[in-house]
Structures are given as C-alpha cells and as structure tokens.
Amino acid sequence: METRSCRGAVRKEKIQVSSRQELIRLLLRSAAGLSSDMRDILSAIGQGHTRAKLALDIYVHRIRAAIGGMAAVLGGVDAVVFTAGVGENSGEVRAGACRGLEFAGLRLDEKANTKPCLDQDIARVDSKVRVLVIKAQEEWAIARECSRMTQSRRPSAVAGS
C-alpha cells in the first residue's frame, strides 16, 4: 500500500527524479517516514518502528525481484554480488535479499554474513550460487571516467603538423 502512495505522490506532484537511486531514496524515506539512510532505518527497526520495517521489506523485495528477473532472463545465476555502502555493511539487507532464493541453489552462510570481510564469499559450501561481498572501488571508476572525458576533449592533431 505504501509504495503505491509513494509512486502516486511522485506522479501527482510531478516530482522530478533524475536517477533510479534517487527514486529509491525517495521511496525509502516516504515508506519509513524518517530517512532514506539504511543505517537509520535499521536503527529504527530495532526501536520497534513499523514503517521502518516496511521500508526495509520493500527494499529487499525489490532486490529479490531484480535477482529473480535476471535469473529468469539469463537461465540461472552464478553469483550474487553485494557492494558499496549497504551491500558491504548490512548483513540484514544481504540476508533479506537472499531469503527465498534457495530454489535457485543459493545458500547463505548466516555466520559469515554477520561479519564478512570485504572481498569474501559468504555462501555456504554447498551453495550452487556464490554470494560475494566486494569492496566498491568508486575512485577507480571516477578516475577512468575523468581520463576518458579529458582524452575525448583533446583537439586531434592536424595531419602533417
């Protein structure tokens, strides 16, 4: 119910959302009734905040739906990768996202999930699908993009000069 009202508000108020990530933050903030920061949402859940629990449920449902959709299109899944802020730091989100994917052969090691080291496989040994926590390296992506942009803006050498 809450997600429909959030989406309806975006359409009705003609709120401009420039990215999918911005839309997710808007929906999380609206559903939770407090913040779009997952740390705040998880803390509020610990204090019994029911709307924060709803926001988490919506968030992990969307992740599971995306994984399931990709698995259907690709004919299976070799690995699920968690990275960046929430993916690297939230065992609750990783567990929620993996819950229900056992049919695809995914078996999460709950103990490894609670305290993963970065760049670690947190799937059980008998899992057919690897579950990886990978440290994001945004700095490298930014550096590559800056280099690409500066290379494309250089004037080309004039023939014969």
C-alpha positions in Angstrom: 0.0 0.0 0.0 2.7 2.5 1.0 4.7 2.0 -2.3 1.6 2.8 -4.4 1.0 6.0 -2.4 4.7 6.9 -2.8 4.7 6.4 -6.6 1.3 8.1 -6.8 2.8 11.1 -5.0 5.7 11.2 -7.4 3.3 11.3 -10.3 0.7 13.6 -8.8 3.2 16.2 -7.6 5.3 15.8 -10.7 8.4 15.3 -8.7 11.4 15.2 -10.9 13.7 12.2 -10.2 17.0 12.2 -12.1 18.1 8.6 -11.3 16.8 5.3 -10.1 18.9 5.7 -7.0 17.2 9.0 -6.2 13.8 7.3 -6.6 14.8 4.5 -4.3 15.9 7.1 -1.7 12.6 9.0 -2.1 10.5 5.8 -1.7 12.6 4.6 1.3 12.2 8.0 3.0 8.5 8.1 2.3 7.8 4.5 3.4 10.0 4.7 6.6 8.7 8.2 7.5 12.1 9.2 8.6 15.2 8.8 6.5 16.5 7.1 3.4 19.7 6.1 5.1 19.7 2.4 5.7 21.6 2.8 9.0 18.8 5.0 10.3 16.1 2.6 9.1 17.8 -0.4 10.7 18.2 1.5 13.9 14.5 2.5 13.9 13.5 -1.1 13.3 15.5 -2.0 16.5 13.3 0.5 18.3 10.1 -1.1 17.0 9.4 1.5 14.2 6.9 -0.4 12.0 7.2 2.0 9.0 11.0 1.5 9.0 10.4 -2.3 8.9 8.0 -1.7 5.9 10.7 0.3 4.1 13.3 -2.5 4.7 10.8 -5.1 3.4 10.1 -3.0 0.3 13.8 -2.5 -0.3 14.8 -6.2 0.0 11.7 -7.3 -2.0 12.9 -5.1 -4.9 16.4 -6.6 -4.7 14.9 -10.2 -4.8 12.6 -9.3 -7.7 15.6 -7.9 -9.6 17.7 -11.0 -8.9 14.8 -13.3 -9.9 14.2 -11.4 -13.1 17.8 -11.5 -14.1 18.0 -15.3 -13.2 14.9 -15.9 -15.5 16.4 -14.0 -18.4 19.9 -15.5 -18.0 18.7 -19.0 -17.3 20.2 -19.1 -13.8 22.6 -17.3 -11.5 26.3 -18.0 -10.9 26.8 -15.3 -8.3 25.1 -12.6 -6.4 27.4 -9.6 -5.6 26.9 -7.1 -2.8 28.9 -4.0 -2.9 29.0 -0.3 -1.9 27.5 1.1 1.3 24.5 -1.1 2.0 25.9 -4.2 0.2 29.2 -4.0 2.1 27.8 -3.1 5.5 24.4 -4.6 6.1 24.0 -8.2 6.9 20.3 -7.7 7.4 19.9 -6.5 3.8 22.0 -9.2 2.4 20.1 -11.9 4.3 16.8 -10.4 3.3 17.8 -10.2 -0.3 18.9 -13.8 -0.4 15.9 -15.1 1.5 13.6 -17.0 -0.8 16.3 -17.7 -3.4 17.0 -21.2 -2.2 15.1 -22.6 -5.2 17.9 -21.2 -7.4 20.5 -23.1 -5.3 21.6 -20.1 -3.2 22.6 -21.0 0.3 23.7 -18.1 2.5 26.2 -18.8 5.4 24.4 -16.8 8.1 27.6 -16.7 10.3 29.8 -15.5 7.5 27.1 -12.9 6.6 27.1 -11.4 10.0 30.7 -10.4 9.9 32.1 -10.6 6.4 35.5 -9.5 5.4 35.4 -7.5 2.2 36.1 -9.5 -1.0 34.7 -12.6 0.6 32.3 -15.4 -0.5 29.6 -15.6 2.2 27.7 -18.6 0.6 27.6 -21.9 2.2 30.0 -24.5 0.8 27.0 -26.5 -0.6 25.6 -23.4 -2.4 25.4 -23.6 -6.2 25.3 -19.8 -6.3 28.2 -17.8 -4.9 27.3 -14.8 -2.7 30.1 -12.2 -2.7 30.8 -9.1 -0.7 33.1 -7.0 -2.8 34.6 -3.7 -1.8 33.5 -0.9 -4.1 36.3 1.0 -5.8 34.4 4.1 -6.9 37.6 6.0 -7.0 38.9 3.9 -9.9 35.6 4.3 -11.8 35.8 8.1 -11.3 39.4 8.2 -12.4 38.7 6.2 -15.6 35.7 8.4 -16.5 37.7 11.6 -15.9 40.5 10.2 -18.1 38.1 9.2 -20.8 36.5 12.6 -20.8 39.8 14.5 -20.9 41.0 12.3 -23.8 37.9 12.9 -25.8 38.2 16.7 -25.4 41.7 17.0 -26.6 42.0 18.5 -30.0 43.1 16.0 -32.6 46.4 16.5 -34.2 46.3 18.1 -37.6 47.8 15.9 -40.2 51.3 16.8 -41.2 52.0 19.2 -38.4 
